[in-house]
């Protein structure tokens, strides 16, 4: 499965568009990680605990989007974007979306 942020893939053309596909996950703060993150926030610098949580959320959202694209028979997802939103205090959604397509080589 090809997953790109661009509207096309070099050497390929879109043979069929299957439509919008998306994947999302909602994550909440873990008490132990939250306490450490608060302490790091006081000291300044990167909050590695949250960096790791967000990286895991992005990967899960991508995996779910790819599953949806495969179910439609797509072999690529173009114009991939991410969006986050707070759904409640201490919990955020990570959304990944794009256009599912079938590609073919340009002759």
C-alpha positions in Angstrom: 0.0 0.0 0.0 1.4 3.4 -1.0 0.5 6.2 1.4 1.5 9.7 0.4 0.7 13.3 1.2 0.9 14.3 -2.5 -1.9 14.2 -5.0 0.0 11.8 -7.3 2.8 9.2 -7.4 5.7 9.5 -9.8 5.4 7.1 -12.7 1.8 6.2 -11.8 -1.6 7.4 -12.8 -4.9 7.0 -11.0 -6.9 4.3 -12.7 -9.8 4.4 -10.2 -10.8 6.6 -7.3 -12.6 4.8 -4.5 -13.2 7.8 -2.3 -12.4 9.1 1.2 -10.9 6.8 3.7 -10.1 7.6 7.3 -8.7 6.1 10.5 -8.8 7.5 14.0 -8.0 6.8 17.6 -8.8 8.6 20.8 -6.1 8.6 23.5 -6.3 9.7 27.1 -3.5 10.7 29.5 -2.0 7.9 31.5 -1.6 9.1 35.2 2.0 7.9 35.5 3.0 9.5 32.2 1.0 12.6 33.0 2.9 13.2 36.3 6.3 12.8 34.6 5.1 15.1 31.7 4.0 17.8 34.2 7.5 17.7 35.8 9.2 17.9 32.4 7.0 20.8 31.5 8.2 22.7 34.5 11.8 22.1 33.5 11.3 22.9 29.8 12.2 20.9 26.7 10.6 18.0 24.9 7.9 16.0 26.7 9.0 12.6 25.5 6.0 10.8 27.1 3.6 12.8 25.0 5.8 12.5 21.9 5.6 8.7 22.2 1.8 8.7 22.8 1.2 10.9 19.7 3.5 8.8 17.5 1.6 5.6 18.6 -1.7 7.4 17.9 -0.6 8.4 14.4 0.5 4.9 13.5 -2.7 3.4 14.7 -4.7 6.0 12.7 -2.7 5.2 9.6 -3.2 1.5 10.0 -7.0 1.9 10.3 -7.1 4.2 7.3 -5.1 1.6 5.3 -7.4 -1.2 6.3 -10.4 0.8 5.1 -8.6 1.5 1.8 -7.7 -2.2 1.3 -11.4 -3.1 1.9 -12.3 -0.9 -1.0 -9.7 -2.6 -3.2 -7.3 0.4 -3.3 -3.6 0.0 -3.6 -2.7 3.6 -2.6 -4.0 6.5 -0.5 -3.2 10.0 -1.8 -3.4 13.4 -0.2 -3.0 12.1 3.3 -3.6 14.6 6.1 -3.7 14.4 9.9 -6.0 16.3 12.3 -6.2 16.3 16.1 -8.9 17.5 18.4 -9.6 17.4 22.1 -12.8 15.4 22.7 -12.8 15.9 26.5 -10.4 17.0 29.1 -7.4 14.7 29.0 -8.5 12.9 25.8 -7.7 13.7 22.2 -8.6 12.2 18.8 -5.9 11.6 16.1 -7.6 11.5 12.7 -5.8 10.5 9.4 -7.6 10.8 6.1 -7.0 10.7 2.4 -8.3 9.5 -1.0 -8.2 5.7 -1.8 -7.2 4.9 -5.4 -6.0 2.2 -7.7 -2.9 3.1 -9.6 -1.4 1.9 -12.9 2.0 2.5 -14.4 2.3 5.3 -17.0 3.4 3.6 -20.3 
